[in-house]
Amino acid sequence: MIWTRICIATDRISAFDVIMPNLIPDKGKILTAISAFWFEKTKAIISNHVVSTDVKEYPELCEPHRNTLAERSMLVRKTKALPVECIVRGYLSGSGWKEYQKTQSVCGISLPAGLRESDCLPEPIFTPSTKSEAGHDQNITFNEAARIIGKETADKIRRTSIAVYLFARDYALTKGVIIADTKMEFGLLNGKLILIDELLTPDSSRFWPADQYAPGKSQPSFDKQYLRDYLISIDWDNNTPSPVLPDEVVYKTGEKYRQALKILTA
């Protein structure tokens, strides 16, 4: 028997693994639409957990909640989620850039000397992290991931993650968008590896406008980086309680997400 569950995307937003007090209006609907788009696009590479995004096809017990669930939920197959998050980096940014400055490597992967912030890497790299129930997720090496989930499974998620990233990267470039990096999750369904959770959204990826790309600095983006940059600018220590966001930051963050949806799925 295949068990299902409902995944609901709310309008909450987090940064540095801490949930902000403000909601971003319609964010959940945007993430659902973008994820559904990419799950459909990549299903030839690997199967995913989506059964339906149409509330009319949900189980009868969902009927009283149809209006709440509409456009911001998915009926999905229930899987055993792997305890490792799969990050693929095609460009040097974020925590990868910070680590490179100290060690000339990212998650144990040595990189060429002299790279600048936002530089395109010679080839995409797979840099997993641990999933934390509380606190901040931790970047780990591939060997550490293999110890957690087994070498065979680790090899497979690395190959698959990079394949999904390369497909999405090439597609997005036709829309004038650089996907600098992305994070995805996998689960096991009757022993078979499938994609789960969200996919290639502004929450889980860095989207840069290709026509404004200029390595050597942080890039303009259609993703959560705008919010991260604001929090850095006010010297927040990345711990709870999180600060209340100004209305302008809430609005502009929402605009970034809407731009991503419009450009990528047009």
C-alpha positions as CSV (number, residue, x, y, z in Angstrom):
1,M,0.0,0.0,0.0
2,I,1.2,3.5,-0.8
3,W,0.5,6.0,1.9
4,T,0.0,9.6,1.2
5,R,0.1,12.9,3.0
6,I,-0.6,16.5,2.4
7,C,2.4,18.9,2.2
8,I,1.3,22.5,2.9
9,A,3.5,25.5,2.1
10,T,2.8,28.4,4.5
11,D,3.7,32.0,4.1
12,R,6.3,31.8,6.9
13,I,9.9,32.5,6.0
14,S,13.2,31.6,7.7
15,A,16.7,32.8,7.3
16,F,19.8,31.2,8.8
17,D,17.6,28.4,10.0
18,V,15.4,30.7,12.2
19,I,11.8,31.5,11.4
20,M,10.9,35.2,11.1
21,P,7.9,36.6,12.9
22,N,6.4,38.2,9.7
23,L,4.6,36.3,6.9
24,I,5.4,36.9,3.2
25,P,1.9,37.1,1.5
26,D,1.3,34.3,-1.0
27,K,4.8,32.9,-0.5
28,G,3.4,29.4,0.1
29,K,1.4,29.5,-3.2
30,I,4.5,30.7,-5.1
31,L,6.7,27.9,-3.7
32,T,4.1,25.3,-4.5
33,A,3.7,26.5,-8.1
34,I,7.5,26.6,-8.7
35,S,8.1,23.2,-7.0
36,A,5.3,21.6,-9.1
37,F,6.8,23.1,-12.2
38,W,10.2,21.6,-11.5
39,F,8.9,18.3,-10.3
40,E,7.2,17.9,-13.7
41,K,10.2,19.1,-15.6
42,T,12.7,16.7,-13.9
43,K,10.6,13.5,-13.6
44,A,12.5,12.0,-16.5
45,I,15.6,12.2,-14.4
46,I,14.1,10.9,-11.2
47,S,10.7,10.2,-9.8
48,N,9.2,12.4,-7.2
49,H,6.6,12.3,-4.4
50,V,3.9,14.3,-6.1
51,V,0.5,12.7,-6.6
52,S,-1.6,15.8,-7.3
53,T,-1.8,19.5,-6.7
54,D,-5.5,19.6,-7.5
55,V,-7.5,19.8,-4.3
56,K,-10.4,18.2,-6.1
57,E,-8.3,15.0,-6.3
58,Y,-7.5,15.0,-2.6
59,P,-9.0,12.5,-0.1
60,E,-12.5,13.2,1.0
61,L,-11.4,14.1,4.5
62,C,-9.7,17.2,3.0
63,E,-13.0,18.5,1.6
64,P,-13.7,20.9,4.5
65,H,-10.3,22.5,4.1
66,R,-10.3,22.8,0.3
67,N,-10.1,26.6,0.3
68,T,-7.2,26.6,2.7
69,L,-5.3,24.0,0.8
70,A,-5.9,25.3,-2.7
71,E,-2.7,26.4,-4.6
72,R,-0.5,26.0,-1.6
73,S,-0.5,22.2,-1.0
74,M,0.4,18.9,-2.7
75,L,-0.9,15.4,-2.2
76,V,2.3,13.4,-2.0
77,R,3.6,9.9,-1.4
78,K,4.9,9.3,2.1
79,T,8.5,8.3,2.1
80,K,11.4,7.7,4.6
81,A,13.3,11.0,4.3
82,L,17.1,10.7,4.1
83,P,18.8,12.6,7.0
84,V,21.1,14.4,4.6
85,E,20.3,17.5,2.6
86,C,21.8,17.6,-0.9
87,I,23.3,20.9,-2.0
88,V,24.8,21.4,-5.5
89,R,26.9,24.5,-6.0
90,G,27.7,25.8,-9.5
91,Y,28.9,29.2,-8.3
92,L,30.9,30.3,-5.3
93,S,28.6,32.1,-2.9
94,G,27.1,32.1,0.6
95,S,28.6,29.7,3.1
96,G,30.7,28.1,0.3
97,W,32.4,31.5,-0.4
98,K,33.1,32.0,3.3
99,E,34.7,28.6,3.7
100,Y,36.7,29.0,0.5
101,Q,38.3,32.2,1.8
102,K,39.5,30.3,4.8
103,T,40.5,26.9,3.4
104,Q,40.4,27.1,-0.5
105,S,37.9,24.3,-0.3
106,V,34.1,23.7,0.3
107,C,33.0,20.7,2.3
108,G,36.3,19.0,1.8
109,I,36.4,19.6,-1.9
110,S,39.6,21.5,-2.9
111,L,39.0,24.3,-5.4
112,P,41.4,26.3,-7.6
113,A,43.2,29.3,-6.1
114,G,42.2,32.8,-6.9
115,L,38.4,32.4,-7.2
116,R,36.3,35.4,-6.5
117,E,32.9,35.6,-4.8
118,S,30.2,34.5,-7.3
119,D,32.7,32.9,-9.7
120,C,31.4,30.0,-11.8
121,L,33.1,26.8,-10.6
122,P,35.0,24.6,-13.0
123,E,32.2,22.1,-12.5
124,P,29.2,21.8,-10.1
125,I,30.1,20.3,-6.7
126,F,28.0,18.3,-4.3
127,T,28.2,19.6,-0.7
128,P,25.8,17.8,1.6
129,S,24.6,19.0,5.0
130,T,23.0,17.4,8.0
131,K,19.3,18.0,8.8
132,S,18.9,19.5,12.2
133,E,15.7,19.3,14.2
134,A,16.9,22.2,16.3
135,G,19.6,24.8,15.6
136,H,21.6,25.3,12.4
137,D,22.2,22.7,9.8
138,Q,25.9,21.7,9.4
139,N,27.8,21.3,6.2
140,I,29.6,17.9,6.0
141,T,31.9,16.1,3.6
142,F,30.8,13.5,1.1
143,N,32.5,10.8,3.2
144,E,30.6,11.9,6.3
145,A,27.3,11.7,4.3
146,A,28.3,8.2,3.2
147,R,28.8,7.1,6.8
148,I,25.3,8.4,7.6
149,I,23.3,6.9,4.8
150,G,25.7,4.4,3.2
151,K,28.2,4.7,0.3
152,E,25.8,3.4,-2.4
153,T,23.0,5.7,-1.5
154,A,25.4,8.7,-1.1
155,D,26.8,8.0,-4.6
156,K,23.3,7.9,-6.0
157,I,22.1,11.1,-4.4
158,R,25.3,12.9,-5.5
159,R,24.8,11.8,-9.2
160,T,21.1,12.5,-9.2
161,S,21.5,15.9,-7.5
162,I,24.0,17.1,-10.0
163,A,22.0,15.8,-12.9
164,V,18.9,17.7,-11.7
165,Y,20.9,20.8,-11.1
166,L,22.5,20.7,-14.6
167,F,19.1,20.3,-16.2
168,A,17.6,23.1,-14.3
169,R,20.7,25.4,-14.7
170,D,20.6,25.0,-18.5
171,Y,16.8,25.5,-18.7
172,A,17.0,28.6,-16.5
173,L,19.7,30.2,-18.6
174,T,17.2,30.1,-21.5
175,K,15.0,32.4,-19.3
176,G,17.9,34.7,-18.4
177,V,18.4,33.2,-14.9
178,I,21.5,31.8,-13.4
179,I,20.9,29.1,-10.8
180,A,24.0,29.5,-8.6
181,D,23.2,26.7,-6.2
182,T,20.3,24.7,-4.9
183,K,19.3,22.3,-2.1
184,M,17.1,19.3,-2.5
185,E,15.9,16.3,-0.5
186,F,15.4,12.7,-1.2
187,G,13.3,9.9,0.4
188,L,13.0,6.2,0.0
189,L,9.7,4.7,-1.2
190,N,9.7,0.9,-1.0
191,G,13.5,1.1,-1.3
192,K,13.4,3.4,-4.3
193,L,15.0,6.8,-4.2
194,I,12.7,9.7,-5.1
195,L,12.8,13.5,-4.9
196,I,10.7,15.0,-2.1
197,D,9.9,18.3,-0.3
198,E,10.3,21.4,-2.4
199,L,12.4,21.8,-5.5
200,L,14.4,24.7,-7.0
201,T,12.5,27.4,-5.2
202,P,13.6,30.8,-4.0
203,D,13.8,29.3,-0.6
204,S,16.2,26.5,-1.6
205,S,18.2,28.1,-4.4
206,R,20.0,31.2,-5.5
207,F,18.6,32.8,-8.7
208,W,20.6,35.5,-10.3
209,P,19.6,37.6,-13.3
210,A,22.1,36.6,-16.0
211,D,22.2,40.0,-17.6
212,Q,23.5,41.6,-14.4
213,Y,26.0,38.9,-13.5
214,A,29.3,40.4,-12.4
215,P,31.6,38.1,-10.4
216,G,33.7,39.5,-7.6
217,K,30.8,40.5,-5.4
218,S,27.4,39.5,-4.1
219,Q,24.8,39.3,-6.9
220,P,21.3,40.7,-7.3
221,S,18.8,37.9,-7.0
222,F,15.3,36.6,-7.1
223,D,15.4,34.6,-3.9
224,K,15.9,34.8,-0.1
225,Q,19.2,36.5,-0.3
226,Y,17.6,39.9,-0.1
227,L,16.3,39.0,3.3
228,R,19.6,37.5,4.4
229,D,21.4,40.7,3.3
230,Y,19.0,42.8,5.4
231,L,19.5,40.7,8.5
232,I,23.3,40.9,8.0
233,S,23.0,44.7,7.7
234,I,21.4,45.0,11.1
235,D,24.0,42.7,12.8
236,W,21.5,40.1,13.9
237,D,23.3,37.2,15.6
238,N,21.3,34.5,13.7
239,N,19.6,33.3,16.9
240,T,16.1,33.6,18.4
241,P,14.3,35.8,18.9
242,S,14.3,36.9,15.3
243,P,13.7,40.6,14.5
244,V,10.4,41.9,13.2
245,L,10.9,42.7,9.6
246,P,10.0,46.2,8.2
247,D,7.1,46.4,5.8
248,E,9.5,47.3,3.0
249,V,11.6,44.1,3.5
250,V,8.4,42.0,3.6
251,Y,7.1,43.6,0.4
252,K,10.5,43.4,-1.5
253,T,11.0,39.8,-0.5
254,G,7.6,38.9,-1.8
255,E,8.4,40.7,-5.1
256,K,11.6,38.7,-5.5
257,Y,9.6,35.5,-5.2
258,R,7.0,36.6,-7.6
259,Q,9.7,37.5,-10.1
260,A,11.2,34.1,-9.9
261,L,7.8,32.4,-10.5
262,K,7.0,34.6,-13.4
263,I,10.4,34.4,-15.2
264,L,11.1,30.7,-14.7
265,T,7.6,29.3,-15.5
266,A,6.6,31.7,-18.3
